[in-house]
Amino acid sequence: MIAMFIAFNKLAVPPAHQQAVIEAFEKHSDSMKQIKGFLGMELWTGEDNSIVGVSRWESREAMEAYTKSEHFGAHHAASREEQLKRPDITYYTSKEIV
């Protein structure tokens, strides 16, 4: 069975800025594939004007190493805007059963 660490990062994004936020995630997708322990990411958009980034990692340690890397700083430079300063982050550990 596959076990992985999942991070849900919910951002409240005004409708006028949603496409720019999605494009920022897409811009960094190739470099994310080079991060040790990174397994993949999805973006979900909600009816409440939220964007949820769901990232999958081999372990919590791999995700935390990324958050301390220079890649993280470069990837999140645009998120310093006021509406993105306080994301709602939830962490899960999964176990594939089927």
Secondary structure, 3 states (H helix, E strand, C coil): CCEEEEEEEEEECCHHHHHHHHHHHHHCHHHHCCCCCEEEEEEEECCCCEEEEEEEECCHHHHHHHHCCHHHHHHCHHHHCHHHCCCEEEEEEEECCC
